Amino acid sequence: MEKFAELPNEHMDKILILVDRRFGYDFTGYARASIRRRILGFMGRSGIYTASELEYHLLNDETCFPRFLQYVTVNVTEMFRDPGFYKALRENVIPQLASYPFIKIWHAGCSTGEEVYSMAILLQEEGLLERTKLYATDINSYVLGKAKQGIFPLRYMQDYTRNYRNSGGKEVFSSYYTAKYDNVLFDASLKKNMVFALHNLTADGSFNEFNLILCRNVMIYFDRAFQQKCVDLFRQSLCLLGYLGLGTKESLAFNDNARAFEAVDQRWRTYRRIK
Ligand SMILES: C[S@@+](CC[C@H](N)C(=O)[O-])C[C@H]1O[C@@H](n2cnc3c(N)ncnc32)[C@H](O)[C@@H]1O
């Protein structure tokens, strides 16, 4: 008979506490159903059937935790994801940013970097890339390594070209990369002002003052308390009148910080810090 991995609530809590105490990654405030699905998926593909087996591997096999971390964080992303978001950014936010002599942008939860390369292209076209520093952070070192490379699969370029055009892109998209075999390499000039670093949104503090923070499709995996922590951090990290861009399924509606922000664009979840 085939065996299936199981993870009753109290066993899942034990695993999450172990991961926090031993490795310093707190997943206790991630949406329960989603984190359970991810852990079960990891157990299934690793041939682990019970929480105690998983505990054993986490404690005794040093390759287990990096694989666990890699699997439980959802890293799906794309270039110019939700093109309307970038279009609204170009129209409503970029003209304001252009009035600053120097611009700092933080991509929090940048995954493999498609979002930050999209932003660099947009800034280049608006004449702002030279005076912008782009900070791209994530909890997962594997995806950060990929982001630094700026190499993406060629097979996605058709979709990304469409997204780019719909986002208000002004050039020929393929002029930004060189194709080689099955991959494309984005121009080095785009990453000149990018800084990549590990940063955990629920444990680490503020590290700069930004004019714009993008944290899209990250808080969707957090419970209310973690979302609260995260927005506290963004409020501390934004200059007055700085902008915050969230994913289409995210909002500040139930956050204690809601009054510190005004909506710039409700449809595309873009806010501005007003206190
Ligand atoms: C679904 S991706 C979103 C990528 C990109 N922002 C986008 O919208 O396309 C979510 C990213 O958040 C990262 N993440 C999850 N928890 C995090 C945390 N506590 N701190 C920082 N990054 C986190 C994951 O590793 C993953 O790369």
The ligand as an SDF file (V2000), in Angstrom:
LIG
                    3D

 27 29  0  0  0  0  0  0  0  0999 V2000
    5.5310   34.8410   -4.7880 C   0  0  0  0  0  0  0  0  0  0  0  0
    7.1350   35.5530   -4.6140 S   0  0  0  0  0  0  0  0  0  0  0  0
    6.8070   37.2110   -5.1250 C   0  0  0  0  0  0  0  0  0  0  0  0
    7.9090   37.7500   -6.0040 C   0  0  0  0  0  0  0  0  0  0  0  0
    7.6540   39.1460   -6.5800 C   0  0  0  0  0  0  0  0  0  0  0  0
    7.5470   40.1320   -5.5310 N   0  0  0  0  0  0  0  0  0  0  0  0
    6.4200   39.1510   -7.4420 C   0  0  0  0  0  0  0  0  0  0  0  0
    5.3910   39.7190   -7.0500 O   0  0  0  0  0  0  0  0  0  0  0  0
    6.4440   38.6010   -8.5420 O   0  0  0  0  0  0  0  0  0  0  0  0
    7.2600   35.6950   -2.8280 C   0  0  0  0  0  0  0  0  0  0  0  0
    8.6900   35.8840   -2.3390 C   0  0  0  0  0  0  0  0  0  0  0  0
    8.6590   36.2770   -0.9620 O   0  0  0  0  0  0  0  0  0  0  0  0
    9.7310   35.6660   -0.2970 C   0  0  0  0  0  0  0  0  0  0  0  0
    9.4480   35.6370    1.1440 N   0  0  0  0  0  0  0  0  0  0  0  0
    8.6100   34.8220    1.8260 C   0  0  0  0  0  0  0  0  0  0  0  0
    8.6670   35.0850    3.1420 N   0  0  0  0  0  0  0  0  0  0  0  0
    9.5520   36.1080    3.2940 C   0  0  0  0  0  0  0  0  0  0  0  0
   10.0440   36.8180    4.4200 C   0  0  0  0  0  0  0  0  0  0  0  0
    9.6230   36.5450    5.6560 N   0  0  0  0  0  0  0  0  0  0  0  0
   10.9570   37.7920    4.2140 N   0  0  0  0  0  0  0  0  0  0  0  0
   11.3970   38.0730    2.9540 C   0  0  0  0  0  0  0  0  0  0  0  0
   10.9750   37.4380    1.8520 N   0  0  0  0  0  0  0  0  0  0  0  0
   10.0490   36.4580    2.0160 C   0  0  0  0  0  0  0  0  0  0  0  0
    9.7980   34.2850   -0.9200 C   0  0  0  0  0  0  0  0  0  0  0  0
   11.0670   33.6680   -0.7210 O   0  0  0  0  0  0  0  0  0  0  0  0
    9.4930   34.5880   -2.3810 C   0  0  0  0  0  0  0  0  0  0  0  0
   10.6640   34.7580   -3.1280 O   0  0  0  0  0  0  0  0  0  0  0  0
  1  2  1  0
  2  3  1  0
  2 10  1  0
  3  4  1  0
  4  5  1  0
  5  6  1  0
  5  7  1  0
  7  8  2  0
  7  9  1  0
 10 11  1  0
 11 12  1  0
 11 26  1  0
 12 13  1  0
 13 14  1  0
 13 24  1  0
 14 15  1  0
 14 23  1  0
 15 16  2  0
 16 17  1  0
 17 18  1  0
 17 23  2  0
 18 19  1  0
 18 20  2  0
 20 21  1  0
 21 22  2  0
 22 23  1  0
 24 25  1  0
 24 26  1  0
 26 27  1  0
M  CHG  2   2   1   9  -1
M  END
$$$$
